[in-house]
Amino acid sequence: DEIVTALTDFDHYTEWQSGMLECTVKERDDAGRGTLVEFYVDAKVKKIRYTVKYFYDLDNAKMGWDYVGGDLKECTGRYQFSPTEDGATEVAIDIVTETGFFVPGPMKKLIRDQSLKNSMRDLKKRVEK
């Protein structure tokens, strides 16, 4: 599936993912997919480096990550893929991020919402190109 291919092509994230400064795969599974991945992102208020551990449950149309360490306090994410009637794929994402440094509540929500919006827009553009 083109969506999963784009999401697991960590070596090219900096080419299409807004704010992504570096993306380094530290470990891979037997299928060659990144399992331990380090990100360095421009989060607008601060540049952040963090590492996550990916899991793949593609038989159940899911994949995601759990926080391992870095500049954040918490960062977990889950993708759920659902086919639509027209043959496309709907992607739902749930991300929980806690910065570990002070960001006013309204600004934190704005940054999170904008980040999700940009991430989904970038993914759609990558898959449709």
Secondary structure, 3 states (H helix, E strand, C coil): CHHHHHHCCHHHHHHHCCCEEEEEEEEECCCCCEEEEEEEEECCCCEEEEEEEEEEEHHHCEEEEEEEEECCCEEEEEEEEEECCCCCEEEEEEEEEECCCCCCHHHHHHHHHHHHHHHHHHHHHHHHC
